[in-house]
Amino acid sequence: MGILDAFLQSFNSAFLLGALTVVLLIYFISTSKSSSQKNGKWPPGPRPLPLLGNLLQLDLKGPYKTLMELSRKYGSVFTIYLGPKKVVILAGYKTVKEALVNYDDVFGDRTQMQVAHEFAQGHGVLWSNGDSWKEMRRFALTNLRDFGMGKRACEDKIIEESQYLIEVFKKFKGEAFDTTQPINCAVSNIICSIVYGSRFEYDDPEFISLVTRTNRIVTLGGSPSIQMYEMFPSVLKWVADRRDFFKLVVANKKQNLAIFSRLKKTLNPQMCRGFVDAFLVRKQNLEESGVTNSHFHDDNLLITVMNLFAAGTETTSTTLRWALLLMAKYSKIQDEVQEELRRVIGDRQVQVADRKNLPFTDAVIHETQRLSSIIPTALPHKTTRDITFQGHFIEKGTTVFPLLTSVLHDPDEWERPHSFYPAHFLDKEKKFVKRDAFIPFSAGRRVCLGEGLARMELFLFFATLMQHFRFTPAPGVSEGELDLTPGVGFTLSPLPHKLCAVSHM
């Protein structure tokens, strides 16, 4: 038995040594090949380890922090390896703008994350490419506008929803509470009214579960274990976060299909209630015309609606939560916002047309978006052809991460990049000024299609809440103790906290 054990041990050692030799050989061949590209040099970056790449250098709880540090060492265009996968990082306003705007045809495709590929299969508007993406984005933009985005009808919906939100806040009678769920429900109801054609009550269990699951999906999507799965999908399918992620996705798919079924039963082609109705009518018309290869099919409807719901809820609600937290932390700035609202608006309902007369309030909203940098890294892009960009060769099909937080915190563009400073958006006469480096919604072909809706929601919800409440820390917590450290997730959201909303109207 001892001889057999010795043989097996010797065999295992030899096998491992041989496997390691093969891996190292492949690695050095691939790196020598990539370093001698005929069109120029790859962007610089830290030397990767075989298989692991630069994994050991990444802070998986906040990878954008590591990327910011690496950009200071390697420049605005550099290479990292996420496991065995090569990725080019773009940092700083000038570089990101040049790539996404000036070369939008080259940097405009989408690389699918592994989890996104598994649940979306190339459908929808966030993770698709080619004709399907063009068709779905065009249809989504047209119909979001048709059903109110950027119009008076949408403004009325937001104003109505803000009144429901005010009533929820009032129920706490000035006591500390977590603003997350009511704000999520209010913002979600806007996209629900546009997509489904109706809103939900805040205590509707179906609605609460849909909103809660969507937020959990976004959080899990940025978890360290999901990031590890993205690097090594073939060996890490067992991770708990991945299993939880797909359970939530499946439940949301099932719930949306049930909503679609109800809408189909009452569909009136002459009177579409929302995006889903319009999609069903287009699909029906194409089928009746004999078109069999249309992009208007059930999978595209389901994934597009889930994309719109997630994108139309998470970023706006998270920004509003940051705004209220910042008002509680910086009470003097909150004083200035409320003084401006009293002076310009008084007790009447604020409207979108008032924005031009509320420069400080508008500046505070923009500065909240800039400082919080909700999406630190844009969804991954992919090059459509070989390109020599800023002296660096990047081949076709390379995954590219535009580092949006490096733009919003670019010291060459912002006087106080890491401070809450609304004056970034005000001139010497205290009038609002636009800033070119303000791109929280990304830029170019893949700019957020709901930007107009989000801007309207942020302004109306924030200004209305400021009219009705003064926000303060929970009892026993000082302003200085309010923590602005973001939580771990696909988006950067505030850590769990409670605020007091004291009514003054």
MOFEN-V631638 format. One record per residue. N is the residue number from 1. RES is the residue in three letters. OMEGA is omega in degrees with one decimal (* if undefined). BURIAL is b if it has 24 or more other ideal C-beta (glycine too) atoms within 12 Angstrom, else e. D_LAST is the distance of its C-alpha to the last C-alpha in whole Angstrom. Layout:
# MOFEN-V631638
[[N/RES/OMEGA/BURIAL/D_LAST] [N/RES/OMEGA/BURIAL/D_LAST]]
This chain:
# MOFEN-V631638
[[1/MET/-179.9/e/86] [2/GLY/178.8/e/86] [3/ILE/179.2/e/87] [4/LEU/178.1/e/85] [5/ASP/-179.2/e/82] [6/ALA/178.8/e/83] [7/PHE/-179.3/e/83] [8/LEU/179.3/e/80] [9/GLN/178.4/e/78] [10/SER/179.6/e/81] [11/PHE/-179.5/e/80] [12/ASN/179.5/e/76] [13/SER/-179.9/e/76] [14/ALA/-179.9/e/78] [15/PHE/-179.7/e/76] [16/LEU/179.5/e/73] [17/LEU/178.7/e/74] [18/GLY/178.9/e/75] [19/ALA/179.7/e/72] [20/LEU/179.6/e/71] [21/THR/179.4/e/73] [22/VAL/179.8/e/73] [23/VAL/-179.6/e/69] [24/LEU/179.7/e/70] [25/LEU/177.8/e/72] [26/ILE/-178.1/e/70] [27/TYR/-176.2/e/67] [28/PHE/175.8/e/69] [29/ILE/-177.8/e/71] [30/SER/-179.1/e/67] [31/THR/178.8/b/66] [32/SER/177.9/e/69] [33/LYS/-177.0/e/69] [34/SER/-176.8/b/65] [35/SER/-178.2/e/66] [36/SER/178.8/e/69] [37/GLN/-175.3/e/67] [38/LYS/-176.3/e/69] [39/ASN/-179.8/e/66] [40/GLY/-175.5/e/65] [41/LYS/172.0/e/63] [42/TRP/173.6/b/61] [43/PRO/-178.6/b/57] [44/PRO/177.6/e/58] [45/GLY/179.8/b/56] [46/PRO/-178.4/b/57] [47/ARG/-178.7/e/60] [48/PRO/170.7/b/59] [49/LEU/175.7/e/61] [50/PRO/178.8/b/63] [51/LEU/-176.9/b/61] [52/LEU/-176.5/e/58] [53/GLY/179.3/b/57] [54/ASN/-176.5/b/55] [55/LEU/-174.7/b/53] [56/LEU/178.7/e/54] [57/GLN/-175.2/b/52] [58/LEU/168.7/b/49] [59/ASP/-173.9/e/46] [60/LEU/175.0/b/45] [61/LYS/177.4/e/42] [62/GLY/-175.0/b/41] [63/PRO/179.2/b/44] [64/TYR/178.2/b/42] [65/LYS/178.0/b/42] [66/THR/-178.9/b/46] [67/LEU/176.8/b/46] [68/MET/178.9/b/44] [69/GLU/-179.6/e/47] [70/LEU/179.3/b/50] [71/SER/177.7/b/49] [72/ARG/-179.1/e/49] [73/LYS/-171.6/e/53] [74/TYR/177.4/b/54] [75/GLY/-172.6/e/52] [76/SER/175.0/b/50] [77/VAL/-178.1/b/52] [78/PHE/-175.2/b/53] [79/THR/167.6/b/55] [80/ILE/176.8/b/54] [81/TYR/174.5/b/55] [82/LEU/-167.6/b/53] [83/GLY/179.8/b/56] [84/PRO/-174.0/b/58] [85/LYS/179.0/b/56] [86/LYS/-179.2/b/56] [87/VAL/175.4/b/53] [88/VAL/-179.6/b/52] [89/ILE/175.3/b/49] [90/LEU/-176.0/b/47] [91/ALA/177.4/b/45] [92/GLY/-174.0/b/44] [93/TYR/-174.3/b/42] [94/LYS/-178.1/e/46] [95/THR/-179.5/b/47] [96/VAL/179.0/b/45] [97/LYS/-179.0/b/44] [98/GLU/-177.9/b/48] [99/ALA/-171.5/b/49] [100/LEU/-177.0/b/46] [101/VAL/-176.8/b/46] [102/ASN/179.2/e/49] [103/TYR/-175.7/b/51] [104/ASP/178.4/e/49] [105/ASP/-179.0/e/52] [106/VAL/-175.4/b/53] [107/PHE/-171.4/b/50] [108/GLY/179.5/b/48] [109/ASP/-177.2/b/49] [110/ARG/167.2/b/48] [111/THR/-179.8/b/49] [112/GLN/167.9/b/48] [113/MET/-177.7/b/47] [114/GLN/-179.1/b/50] [115/VAL/178.4/b/47] [116/ALA/178.4/b/46] [117/HIS/-175.9/e/49] [118/GLU/-179.2/b/50] [119/PHE/-176.8/b/47] [120/ALA/178.7/b/46] [121/GLN/176.9/e/50] [122/GLY/-179.8/b/50] [123/HIS/177.4/b/47] [124/GLY/-177.3/b/44] [125/VAL/-177.0/b/42] [126/LEU/-170.0/b/42] [127/TRP/-176.9/b/45] [128/SER/176.5/b/47] [129/ASN/171.7/b/50] [130/GLY/-174.8/e/52] [131/ASP/180.0/e/52] [132/SER/179.2/b/50] [133/TRP/-178.8/b/47] [134/LYS/-177.5/e/47] [135/GLU/-177.8/b/47] [136/MET/179.8/b/44] [137/ARG/179.0/b/42] [138/ARG/-179.5/e/43] [139/PHE/-179.8/b/42] [140/ALA/179.9/b/39] [141/LEU/-179.0/b/38] [142/THR/-174.2/e/39] [143/ASN/173.2/b/37] [144/LEU/176.2/b/34] [145/ARG/-179.6/e/34] [146/ASP/-177.7/b/35] [147/PHE/165.4/b/33] [148/GLY/-174.8/b/30] [149/MET/179.3/b/30] [150/GLY/-178.0/b/29] [151/LYS/-179.6/e/28] [152/ARG/179.8/e/26] [153/ALA/179.0/e/26] [154/CYS/176.9/b/25] [155/GLU/178.9/b/22] [156/ASP/178.5/e/21] [157/LYS/-179.3/b/22] [158/ILE/178.4/b/20] [159/ILE/178.1/b/17] [160/GLU/-178.8/b/17] [161/GLU/178.8/b/18] [162/SER/178.1/b/15] [163/GLN/174.6/e/13] [164/TYR/-179.3/b/15] [165/LEU/178.3/b/15] [166/ILE/-179.4/b/11] [167/GLU/177.0/e/12] [168/VAL/179.7/b/15] [169/PHE/-178.1/b/13] [170/LYS/-178.5/e/11] [171/LYS/-179.8/e/14] [172/PHE/173.4/e/15] [173/LYS/176.0/e/13] [174/GLY/178.1/e/13] [175/GLU/-176.1/e/17] [176/ALA/177.4/e/19] [177/PHE/177.5/b/19] [178/ASP/-176.0/b/21] [179/THR/-169.5/b/19] [180/THR/-173.0/b/23] [181/GLN/179.7/b/23] [182/PRO/178.6/b/20] [183/ILE/177.4/b/20] [184/ASN/-178.8/b/24] [185/CYS/-179.3/b/23] [186/ALA/-178.9/b/20] [187/VAL/179.4/b/23] [188/SER/-178.5/b/26] [189/ASN/178.1/b/25] [190/ILE/179.4/b/25] [191/ILE/177.0/b/28] [192/CYS/-178.5/b/29] [193/SER/178.9/b/28] [194/ILE/-175.5/b/30] [195/VAL/-176.5/b/33] [196/TYR/-178.9/b/34] [197/GLY/178.6/b/32] [198/SER/177.1/b/29] [199/ARG/178.5/b/26] [200/PHE/171.4/b/26] [201/GLU/-175.2/e/24] [202/TYR/179.8/b/23] [203/ASP/177.4/e/25] [204/ASP/-175.9/e/28] [205/PRO/177.9/e/31] [206/GLU/-179.6/b/33] [207/PHE/-179.4/b/30] [208/ILE/-179.1/e/29] [209/SER/179.6/b/33] [210/LEU/179.8/b/33] [211/VAL/-177.8/b/30] [212/THR/179.7/b/31] [213/ARG/-179.8/b/35] [214/THR/179.2/b/34] [215/ASN/178.7/b/32] [216/ARG/177.5/b/35] [217/ILE/180.0/b/37] [218/VAL/179.4/b/36] [219/THR/-179.6/b/36] [220/LEU/-178.2/b/39] [221/GLY/179.1/b/40] [222/GLY/-177.7/b/40] [223/SER/179.3/b/41] [224/PRO/-177.0/b/45] [225/SER/175.9/b/47] [226/ILE/176.8/b/46] [227/GLN/176.0/b/47] [228/MET/178.5/b/50] [229/TYR/178.6/b/51] [230/GLU/-178.8/b/50] [231/MET/-175.5/b/53] [232/PHE/-173.3/b/55] [233/PRO/-175.5/b/54] [234/SER/-176.4/e/58] [235/VAL/-176.2/e/58] [236/LEU/179.0/e/54] [237/LYS/-175.5/e/54] [238/TRP/-174.2/e/53] [239/VAL/-173.8/b/50] [240/ALA/-177.7/e/48] [241/ASP/178.3/b/45] [242/ARG/179.1/b/47] [243/ARG/178.9/e/47] [244/ASP/179.9/e/44] [245/PHE/-175.4/b/43] [246/PHE/172.8/b/45] [247/LYS/179.1/e/44] [248/LEU/179.4/b/40] [249/VAL/179.8/b/42] [250/VAL/179.2/e/44] [251/ALA/178.4/b/41] [252/ASN/176.2/b/39] [253/LYS/-178.9/b/42] [254/LYS/-178.3/e/43] [255/GLN/178.0/b/39] [256/ASN/178.7/b/39] [257/LEU/177.1/e/42] [258/ALA/177.4/e/41] [259/ILE/178.7/b/38] [260/PHE/-178.4/b/41] [261/SER/178.1/e/43] [262/ARG/-179.6/e/41] [263/LEU/179.4/b/40] [264/LYS/-176.7/e/44] [265/LYS/-177.8/e/44] [266/THR/-175.9/e/42] [267/LEU/174.1/b/43] [268/ASN/-176.7/e/43] [269/PRO/-179.1/e/44] [270/GLN/-176.3/e/43] [271/MET/-179.6/e/40] [272/CYS/-177.7/b/39] [273/ARG/-177.6/b/35] [274/GLY/-176.2/b/35] [275/PHE/-177.3/b/37] [276/VAL/177.7/b/39] [277/ASP/-178.6/b/40] [278/ALA/178.8/b/41] [279/PHE/-179.3/b/43] [280/LEU/178.6/b/45] [281/VAL/178.0/b/46] [282/ARG/178.8/b/47] [283/LYS/-179.5/b/49] [284/GLN/-179.8/e/50] [285/ASN/179.5/e/52] [286/LEU/179.8/e/53] [287/GLU/179.2/e/55] [288/GLU/178.5/e/56] [289/SER/178.2/e/58] [290/GLY/178.5/e/60] [291/VAL/-175.5/e/58] [292/THR/-176.8/e/58] [293/ASN/-177.5/e/57] [294/SER/173.0/b/54] [295/HIS/179.5/b/51] [296/PHE/179.6/b/49] [297/HIS/-172.5/b/50] [298/ASP/-178.8/e/48] [299/ASP/179.3/b/48] [300/ASN/177.1/b/46] [301/LEU/-177.0/b/43] [302/LEU/-176.2/b/43] [303/ILE/178.2/b/42] [304/THR/178.7/b/41] [305/VAL/178.0/b/38] [306/MET/175.5/b/38] [307/ASN/-178.0/b/38] [308/LEU/-178.8/b/35] [309/PHE/-179.3/b/33] [310/ALA/-178.0/b/33] [311/ALA/-177.7/b/33] [312/GLY/-179.1/b/30] [313/THR/-167.2/b/28] [314/GLU/-173.2/b/29] [315/THR/-178.8/b/29] [316/THR/-179.8/b/25] [317/SER/178.4/b/24] [318/THR/177.6/b/25] [319/THR/178.2/b/24] [320/LEU/177.7/b/21] [321/ARG/175.4/b/21] [322/TRP/-177.3/b/23] [323/ALA/179.7/b/20] [324/LEU/177.3/b/18] [325/LEU/179.5/b/21] [326/LEU/177.3/b/21] [327/MET/178.2/b/18] [328/ALA/-178.6/b/18] [329/LYS/-177.8/b/22] [330/TYR/-172.4/b/21] [331/SER/179.6/e/18] [332/LYS/176.6/e/20] [333/ILE/175.8/b/19] [334/GLN/176.9/b/16] [335/ASP/-177.6/e/15] [336/GLU/177.8/b/17] [337/VAL/-175.6/b/15] [338/GLN/175.7/b/12] [339/GLU/178.9/e/14] [340/GLU/179.1/b/15] [341/LEU/178.5/b/13] [342/ARG/-176.2/e/11] [343/ARG/-174.3/e/15] [344/VAL/-172.2/b/16] [345/ILE/-175.0/b/13] [346/GLY/-177.1/e/10] [347/ASP/-177.0/e/8] [348/ARG/179.1/e/11] [349/GLN/176.6/b/12] [350/VAL/-179.9/b/14] [351/GLN/-178.6/b/18] [352/VAL/-179.2/b/21] [353/ALA/-179.1/e/22] [354/ASP/-173.9/b/20] [355/ARG/-176.5/b/21] [356/LYS/179.5/e/24] [357/ASN/179.5/e/21] [358/LEU/-173.8/b/19] [359/PRO/-178.2/b/23] [360/PHE/177.2/b/21] [361/THR/178.6/b/19] [362/ASP/179.2/b/22] [363/ALA/179.2/b/24] [364/VAL/178.5/b/22] [365/ILE/179.6/b/22] [366/HIS/-179.4/b/26] [367/GLU/174.4/b/26] [368/THR/178.3/b/25] [369/GLN/-178.2/b/27] [370/ARG/-174.3/b/30] [371/LEU/-176.5/b/30] [372/SER/176.1/b/29] [373/SER/-171.0/b/32] [374/ILE/177.8/b/31] [375/ILE/-173.8/b/35] [376/PRO/177.3/b/37] [377/THR/178.8/b/40] [378/ALA/174.4/b/40] [379/LEU/-172.2/b/42] [380/PRO/176.0/b/45] [381/HIS/179.2/b/47] [382/LYS/-179.6/b/51] [383/THR/-177.7/b/54] [384/THR/177.3/b/55] [385/ARG/173.5/e/59] [386/ASP/177.7/e/60] [387/ILE/168.5/b/59] [388/THR/-172.1/e/60] [389/PHE/-177.3/b/56] [390/GLN/176.5/b/56] [391/GLY/-178.0/e/60] [392/HIS/178.2/b/59] [393/PHE/175.7/b/60] [394/ILE/-174.3/b/58] [395/GLU/178.1/b/60] [396/LYS/177.3/e/59] [397/GLY/179.4/e/57] [398/THR/174.6/b/55] [399/THR/-177.6/b/52] [400/VAL/176.4/b/49] [401/PHE/170.5/b/46] [402/PRO/-176.1/b/44] [403/LEU/-173.8/b/42] [404/LEU/-179.1/b/39] [405/THR/177.7/b/37] [406/SER/176.3/b/40] [407/VAL/-177.9/b/39] [408/LEU/178.1/b/35] [409/HIS/-177.6/b/37] [410/ASP/-178.2/b/40] [411/PRO/177.0/e/41] [412/ASP/-175.9/e/42] [413/GLU/-173.7/b/39] [414/TRP/-176.8/b/36] [415/GLU/179.5/e/36] [416/ARG/-169.4/e/35] [417/PRO/-175.1/b/35] [418/HIS/179.1/e/34] [419/SER/175.2/e/31] [420/PHE/-168.9/b/28] [421/TYR/-177.9/b/28] [422/PRO/179.4/b/26] [423/ALA/173.2/b/28] [424/HIS/-174.8/b/31] [425/PHE/179.0/b/29] [426/LEU/175.9/b/29] [427/ASP/-177.0/e/32] [428/LYS/178.3/e/32] [429/GLU/-179.8/e/30] [430/LYS/174.4/e/27] [431/LYS/-178.0/e/28] [432/PHE/176.8/b/27] [433/VAL/175.7/e/31] [434/LYS/177.0/e/32] [435/ARG/-177.6/b/34] [436/ASP/-176.1/e/37] [437/ALA/177.2/b/37] [438/PHE/-178.4/b/34] [439/ILE/178.6/b/35] [440/PRO/179.9/b/33] [441/PHE/-175.0/b/34] [442/SER/-175.1/b/38] [443/ALA/177.2/b/40] [444/GLY/-173.8/b/43] [445/ARG/-174.6/b/44] [446/ARG/177.6/b/42] [447/VAL/-177.2/b/39] [448/CYS/-177.1/b/36] [449/LEU/178.1/b/36] [450/GLY/-176.7/b/32] [451/GLU/-178.4/b/31] [452/GLY/178.1/b/29] [453/LEU/-179.0/b/27] [454/ALA/-179.8/b/26] [455/ARG/178.5/b/25] [456/MET/179.6/b/23] [457/GLU/-178.0/b/21] [458/LEU/-177.7/b/21] [459/PHE/-174.8/b/19] [460/LEU/179.5/b/17] [461/PHE/-176.8/b/16] [462/PHE/-177.7/b/15] [463/ALA/-179.9/b/14] [464/THR/177.8/b/11] [465/LEU/178.4/b/11] [466/MET/177.1/b/10] [467/GLN/-170.4/b/8] [468/HIS/-172.9/b/5] [469/PHE/166.8/b/8] [470/ARG/-175.8/b/10] [471/PHE/-178.0/b/13] [472/THR/176.5/b/16] [473/PRO/176.0/b/20] [474/ALA/178.7/b/21] [475/PRO/-180.0/e/22] [476/GLY/178.9/e/25] [477/VAL/179.0/e/25] [478/SER/177.4/e/25] [479/GLU/-179.0/e/23] [480/GLY/-178.4/e/27] [481/GLU/176.8/e/28] [482/LEU/-171.9/b/26] [483/ASP/178.3/e/29] [484/LEU/176.8/b/29] [485/THR/-179.7/e/32] [486/PRO/175.2/b/32] [487/GLY/-179.5/b/33] [488/VAL/178.7/b/36] [489/GLY/178.0/b/36] [490/PHE/172.4/b/37] [491/THR/180.0/b/34] [492/LEU/-179.0/b/32] [493/SER/178.5/b/29] [494/PRO/172.0/b/27] [495/LEU/178.9/e/29] [496/PRO/-179.3/e/28] [497/HIS/176.7/b/25] [498/LYS/176.6/b/22] [499/LEU/171.8/b/18] [500/CYS/175.8/b/15] [501/ALA/-176.0/b/12] [502/VAL/-176.2/b/9] [503/SER/176.8/e/6] [504/HIS/175.7/e/4] [505/MET/*/e/0]]
